[in-house]
Amino acid sequence: MPKMKTKRAAAKRFKATGTGKLKRNKAYKSHILTKKTAKTKRNLRKSAITDKTNEKTMKKILPYL
């Protein structure tokens, strides 16, 4: 069986934690920042864990993560 290919777009956006969960960055931090509060922008800086509903799909497109 040939090697499985990793979806490069996903590989750039997700990292695996030590326990095997997927870590991602939050959206809405690139533009239109003037109307967002400092608290909102500060919270968007932090990373988040990928939701359980998407985890199975993400593991499929990132086979070697």
C-alpha positions in Angstrom: 0.0 0.0 0.0 1.4 3.4 -0.9 2.1 6.2 1.6 -0.8 8.4 2.6 -0.6 12.0 1.6 -1.0 14.7 4.3 -3.3 17.6 3.4 -0.7 20.5 3.6 -3.3 23.2 4.3 -4.3 21.3 7.5 -0.7 20.5 8.5 0.1 24.2 8.6 -2.9 25.0 10.8 -3.0 22.1 13.3 -0.4 20.8 15.8 -0.7 17.7 18.0 -0.5 18.0 21.8 1.3 15.4 23.9 -2.0 13.5 24.6 -2.9 13.4 20.9 -5.4 16.2 20.8 -5.3 18.8 18.0 -4.4 22.4 18.8 -5.5 25.2 16.5 -5.4 29.0 16.4 -8.5 31.0 16.7 -10.1 32.9 13.8 -11.2 36.6 13.5 -7.8 38.1 14.4 -6.6 39.3 11.0 -8.6 42.5 10.2 -11.4 44.8 11.4 -9.7 45.0 14.8 -10.8 48.5 15.7 -14.3 47.5 16.7 -13.0 44.6 18.8 -12.2 45.1 22.5 -8.7 44.6 23.9 -10.1 41.7 25.9 -11.5 40.0 22.8 -8.2 40.4 20.9 -6.2 39.1 23.8 -8.4 36.0 24.1 -8.1 35.4 20.3 -4.3 35.1 20.7 -4.6 31.9 22.7 -4.8 28.6 21.0 -7.8 26.2 21.3 -8.3 22.5 21.1 -10.2 21.2 18.1 -13.7 20.1 18.8 -14.5 16.4 19.3 -16.9 16.4 16.3 -14.1 17.3 13.9 -11.3 15.3 15.4 -12.0 12.1 13.5 -11.9 13.9 10.2 -8.8 15.8 11.1 -6.9 12.7 12.0 -7.8 11.2 8.7 -6.4 14.1 6.7 -3.3 14.3 9.0 -2.2 10.7 9.1 1.3 11.3 10.4 0.6 13.9 13.0 
